[in-house]
Amino acid sequence: MQSAPEPVQPVPVQHQEDSLNLLSLVGPVIVKRLAPVVGAAAAVGVLTWGVRRVLRRRKTS
């Protein structure tokens, strides 16, 4: 005759501070990929603004 199995001890739940912070893990990679896109968009905006400014000055002269 077998004896009753012993109760299993509950596994302690990890606290929130032990979990991974995804922003600190993935953030630098996202910034590295996004920086050239933002820089190119800013450059296009500045060039467009400059060209439009020059063309407006020509019309008034």
N, CA, C and O atoms as CSV, one atom per row, in Angstrom:
chain,resi,resn,atom,element,x,y,z
A,1,MET,N,N,0.844,-1.172,0.000
A,1,MET,CA,C,0.000,0.000,0.000
A,1,MET,C,C,0.889,1.234,0.000
A,1,MET,O,O,1.843,1.334,0.772
A,2,GLN,N,N,0.552,2.191,-0.900
A,2,GLN,CA,C,1.352,3.406,-1.009
A,2,GLN,C,C,0.822,4.467,-0.062
A,2,GLN,O,O,-0.379,4.570,0.187
A,3,SER,N,N,1.762,5.255,0.461
A,3,SER,CA,C,1.336,6.363,1.320
A,3,SER,C,C,0.935,7.552,0.458
A,3,SER,O,O,1.277,7.630,-0.722
A,4,ALA,N,N,0.222,8.451,1.055
A,4,ALA,CA,C,-0.240,9.645,0.329
A,4,ALA,C,C,0.960,10.509,-0.062
A,4,ALA,O,O,1.900,10.644,0.721
A,5,PRO,N,N,0.940,11.095,-1.261
A,5,PRO,CA,C,2.060,11.937,-1.676
A,5,PRO,C,C,2.154,13.191,-0.799
A,5,PRO,O,O,1.150,13.726,-0.329
A,6,GLU,N,N,3.387,13.631,-0.600
A,6,GLU,CA,C,3.589,14.834,0.212
A,6,GLU,C,C,3.160,16.064,-0.588
A,6,GLU,O,O,3.284,16.088,-1.812
A,7,PRO,N,N,2.661,17.071,0.099
A,7,PRO,CA,C,2.236,18.288,-0.618
A,7,PRO,C,C,3.452,18.997,-1.244
A,7,PRO,O,O,4.543,19.025,-0.675
A,8,VAL,N,N,3.225,19.546,-2.394
A,8,VAL,CA,C,4.287,20.266,-3.107
A,8,VAL,C,C,4.395,21.672,-2.543
A,8,VAL,O,O,3.388,22.348,-2.328
A,9,GLN,N,N,5.634,22.106,-2.305
A,9,GLN,CA,C,5.846,23.469,-1.806
A,9,GLN,C,C,5.601,24.459,-2.948
A,9,GLN,O,O,6.083,24.241,-4.059
A,10,PRO,N,N,4.858,25.549,-2.692
A,10,PRO,CA,C,4.603,26.535,-3.754
A,10,PRO,C,C,5.895,27.271,-4.126
A,10,PRO,O,O,6.729,27.580,-3.275
A,11,VAL,N,N,6.025,27.536,-5.410
A,11,VAL,CA,C,7.189,28.281,-5.901
A,11,VAL,C,C,6.958,29.758,-5.616
A,11,VAL,O,O,5.891,30.286,-5.931
A,12,PRO,N,N,7.943,30.435,-5.025
A,12,PRO,CA,C,7.743,31.869,-4.746
A,12,PRO,C,C,7.609,32.672,-6.040
A,12,PRO,O,O,8.316,32.423,-7.016
A,13,VAL,N,N,6.703,33.625,-6.030
A,13,VAL,CA,C,6.445,34.465,-7.198
A,13,VAL,C,C,7.523,35.535,-7.260
A,13,VAL,O,O,7.854,36.157,-6.251
A,14,GLN,N,N,8.077,35.747,-8.474
A,14,GLN,CA,C,9.091,36.791,-8.633
A,14,GLN,C,C,8.445,38.162,-8.513
A,14,GLN,O,O,7.302,38.370,-8.920
A,15,HIS,N,N,9.197,39.081,-7.951
A,15,HIS,CA,C,8.701,40.443,-7.801
A,15,HIS,C,C,8.827,41.184,-9.124
A,15,HIS,O,O,9.557,40.756,-10.018
A,16,GLN,N,N,8.116,42.292,-9.243
A,16,GLN,CA,C,8.120,43.090,-10.462
A,16,GLN,C,C,9.517,43.612,-10.787
A,16,GLN,O,O,9.862,43.737,-11.962
A,17,GLU,N,N,10.317,43.915,-9.786
A,17,GLU,CA,C,11.644,44.479,-10.020
A,17,GLU,C,C,12.589,43.466,-10.681
A,17,GLU,O,O,13.609,43.861,-11.245
A,18,ASP,N,N,12.273,42.196,-10.622
A,18,ASP,CA,C,13.098,41.173,-11.241
A,18,ASP,C,C,12.776,40.979,-12.720
A,18,ASP,O,O,13.527,40.319,-13.438
A,19,SER,N,N,11.658,41.554,-13.180
A,19,SER,CA,C,11.269,41.349,-14.571
A,19,SER,C,C,12.113,42.236,-15.488
A,19,SER,O,O,12.710,43.218,-15.048
A,20,LEU,N,N,12.149,41.873,-16.763
A,20,LEU,CA,C,12.926,42.635,-17.736
A,20,LEU,C,C,12.226,43.938,-18.078
A,20,LEU,O,O,11.003,43.993,-18.207
A,21,ASN,N,N,13.017,44.971,-18.218
A,21,ASN,CA,C,12.489,46.250,-18.674
A,21,ASN,C,C,12.722,46.306,-20.175
A,21,ASN,O,O,13.851,46.520,-20.617
A,22,LEU,N,N,11.668,46.117,-20.968
A,22,LEU,CA,C,11.811,46.020,-22.415
A,22,LEU,C,C,12.305,47.313,-23.043
A,22,LEU,O,O,13.023,47.282,-24.042
A,23,LEU,N,N,11.927,48.451,-22.469
A,23,LEU,CA,C,12.374,49.707,-23.050
A,23,LEU,C,C,13.887,49.860,-22.950
A,23,LEU,O,O,14.525,50.324,-23.895
A,24,SER,N,N,14.461,49.479,-21.824
A,24,SER,CA,C,15.913,49.584,-21.694
A,24,SER,C,C,16.612,48.507,-22.519
A,24,SER,O,O,17.780,48.658,-22.878
A,25,LEU,N,N,15.912,47.435,-22.816
A,25,LEU,CA,C,16.502,46.356,-23.600
A,25,LEU,C,C,16.451,46.653,-25.103
A,25,LEU,O,O,17.425,46.415,-25.817
A,26,VAL,N,N,15.330,47.165,-25.575
A,26,VAL,CA,C,15.110,47.363,-27.000
A,26,VAL,C,C,15.272,48.827,-27.410
A,26,VAL,O,O,15.465,49.116,-28.591
A,27,GLY,N,N,15.196,49.743,-26.464
A,27,GLY,CA,C,15.253,51.169,-26.766
A,27,GLY,C,C,16.452,51.602,-27.585
A,27,GLY,O,O,16.276,52.279,-28.597
A,28,PRO,N,N,17.670,51.238,-27.187
A,28,PRO,CA,C,18.837,51.665,-27.972
A,28,PRO,C,C,18.812,51.165,-29.421
A,28,PRO,O,O,19.269,51.870,-30.321
A,29,VAL,N,N,18.296,49.982,-29.652
A,29,VAL,CA,C,18.221,49.445,-31.013
A,29,VAL,C,C,17.233,50.265,-31.837
A,29,VAL,O,O,17.497,50.575,-32.999
A,30,ILE,N,N,16.108,50.612,-31.244
A,30,ILE,CA,C,15.102,51.403,-31.951
A,30,ILE,C,C,15.657,52.785,-32.275
A,30,ILE,O,O,15.474,53.282,-33.387
A,31,VAL,N,N,16.331,53.407,-31.314
A,31,VAL,CA,C,16.902,54.737,-31.545
A,31,VAL,C,C,17.956,54.677,-32.645
A,31,VAL,O,O,18.037,55.578,-33.479
A,32,LYS,N,N,18.760,53.622,-32.649
A,32,LYS,CA,C,19.806,53.471,-33.659
A,32,LYS,C,C,19.207,53.375,-35.059
A,32,LYS,O,O,19.777,53.907,-36.012
A,33,ARG,N,N,18.083,52.716,-35.190
A,33,ARG,CA,C,17.445,52.570,-36.499
A,33,ARG,C,C,16.612,53.801,-36.872
A,33,ARG,O,O,16.450,54.101,-38.054
A,34,LEU,N,N,16.089,54.507,-35.881
A,34,LEU,CA,C,15.196,55.632,-36.132
A,34,LEU,C,C,15.954,56.935,-36.362
A,34,LEU,O,O,15.443,57.823,-37.044
A,35,ALA,N,N,17.158,57.071,-35.811
A,35,ALA,CA,C,17.914,58.323,-35.911
A,35,ALA,C,C,18.179,58.742,-37.359
A,35,ALA,O,O,17.966,59.911,-37.683
A,36,PRO,N,N,18.628,57.858,-38.239
A,36,PRO,CA,C,18.841,58.295,-39.628
A,36,PRO,C,C,17.557,58.726,-40.329
A,36,PRO,O,O,17.579,59.639,-41.153
A,37,VAL,N,N,16.453,58.086,-40.013
A,37,VAL,CA,C,15.173,58.449,-40.632
A,37,VAL,C,C,14.751,59.841,-40.179
A,37,VAL,O,O,14.308,60.655,-40.990
A,38,VAL,N,N,14.887,60.112,-38.892
A,38,VAL,CA,C,14.530,61.430,-38.365
A,38,VAL,C,C,15.467,62.492,-38.929
A,38,VAL,O,O,15.029,63.591,-39.267
A,39,GLY,N,N,16.753,62.168,-39.031
A,39,GLY,CA,C,17.715,63.117,-39.598
A,39,GLY,C,C,17.417,63.429,-41.051
A,39,GLY,O,O,17.492,64.585,-41.468
A,40,ALA,N,N,17.081,62.414,-41.822
A,40,ALA,CA,C,16.750,62.627,-43.234
A,40,ALA,C,C,15.476,63.460,-43.380
A,40,ALA,O,O,15.399,64.332,-44.245
A,41,ALA,N,N,14.490,63.196,-42.545
A,41,ALA,CA,C,13.243,63.969,-42.602
A,41,ALA,C,C,13.506,65.433,-42.250
A,41,ALA,O,O,12.942,66.333,-42.872
A,42,ALA,N,N,14.359,65.673,-41.256
A,42,ALA,CA,C,14.702,67.044,-40.884
A,42,ALA,C,C,15.464,67.737,-42.012
A,42,ALA,O,O,15.220,68.911,-42.294
A,43,ALA,N,N,16.376,67.026,-42.654
A,43,ALA,CA,C,17.137,67.606,-43.764
A,43,ALA,C,C,16.215,67.956,-44.930
A,43,ALA,O,O,16.356,69.025,-45.523
A,44,VAL,N,N,15.285,67.085,-45.262
A,44,VAL,CA,C,14.327,67.366,-46.340
A,44,VAL,C,C,13.478,68.576,-45.977
A,44,VAL,O,O,13.201,69.419,-46.831
A,45,GLY,N,N,13.069,68.666,-44.735
A,45,GLY,CA,C,12.276,69.814,-44.301
A,45,GLY,C,C,13.041,71.117,-44.398
A,45,GLY,O,O,12.494,72.121,-44.855
A,46,VAL,N,N,14.296,71.122,-43.980
A,46,VAL,CA,C,15.115,72.334,-44.049
A,46,VAL,C,C,15.376,72.716,-45.503
A,46,VAL,O,O,15.303,73.893,-45.853
A,47,LEU,N,N,15.680,71.738,-46.350
A,47,LEU,CA,C,15.912,72.036,-47.771
A,47,LEU,C,C,14.652,72.588,-48.440
A,47,LEU,O,O,14.726,73.541,-49.216
A,48,THR,N,N,13.510,71.999,-48.144
A,48,THR,CA,C,12.252,72.464,-48.713
A,48,THR,C,C,11.968,73.895,-48.275
A,48,THR,O,O,11.562,74.733,-49.080
A,49,TRP,N,N,12.185,74.162,-46.998
A,49,TRP,CA,C,11.973,75.512,-46.472
A,49,TRP,C,C,12.904,76.507,-47.159
A,49,TRP,O,O,12.478,77.605,-47.517
A,50,GLY,N,N,14.163,76.137,-47.344
A,50,GLY,CA,C,15.119,77.031,-47.989
A,50,GLY,C,C,14.780,77.307,-49.438
A,50,GLY,O,O,14.850,78.452,-49.885
A,51,VAL,N,N,14.412,76.269,-50.180
A,51,VAL,CA,C,14.063,76.440,-51.591
A,51,VAL,C,C,12.822,77.315,-51.722
A,51,VAL,O,O,12.787,78.215,-52.562
A,52,ARG,N,N,11.824,77.068,-50.921
A,52,ARG,CA,C,10.597,77.875,-50.984
A,52,ARG,C,C,10.874,79.329,-50.639
A,52,ARG,O,O,10.282,80.235,-51.226
A,53,ARG,N,N,11.763,79.551,-49.697
A,53,ARG,CA,C,12.113,80.913,-49.289
A,53,ARG,C,C,12.811,81.652,-50.437
A,53,ARG,O,O,12.515,82.816,-50.704
A,54,VAL,N,N,13.737,80.966,-51.110
A,54,VAL,CA,C,14.451,81.574,-52.235
A,54,VAL,C,C,13.482,81.865,-53.365
A,54,VAL,O,O,13.542,82.939,-53.962
A,55,LEU,N,N,12.587,80.928,-53.673
A,55,LEU,CA,C,11.639,81.137,-54.754
A,55,LEU,C,C,10.669,82.286,-54.444
A,55,LEU,O,O,10.304,83.038,-55.348
A,56,ARG,N,N,10.262,82.427,-53.223
A,56,ARG,CA,C,9.361,83.532,-52.846
A,56,ARG,C,C,10.060,84.870,-52.996
A,56,ARG,O,O,9.440,85.842,-53.426
A,57,ARG,N,N,11.341,84.939,-52.648
A,57,ARG,CA,C,12.089,86.198,-52.769
A,57,ARG,C,C,12.272,86.583,-54.245
A,57,ARG,O,O,12.279,87.766,-54.584
A,58,ARG,N,N,12.417,85.590,-55.107
A,58,ARG,CA,C,12.579,85.886,-56.538
A,58,ARG,C,C,11.311,86.480,-57.122
A,58,ARG,O,O,11.374,87.389,-57.951
A,59,LYS,N,N,10.154,85.974,-56.697
A,59,LYS,CA,C,8.887,86.463,-57.230
A,59,LYS,C,C,8.647,87.928,-56.852
A,59,LYS,O,O,8.129,88.697,-57.662
A,60,THR,N,N,9.010,88.308,-55.662
A,60,THR,CA,C,8.761,89.671,-55.201
A,60,THR,C,C,9.765,90.654,-55.785
A,60,THR,O,O,9.481,91.852,-55.805
A,61,SER,N,N,10.904,90.219,-56.251
A,61,SER,CA,C,11.923,91.128,-56.789
A,61,SER,C,C,11.654,91.516,-58.212
A,61,SER,O,O,12.424,92.276,-58.801
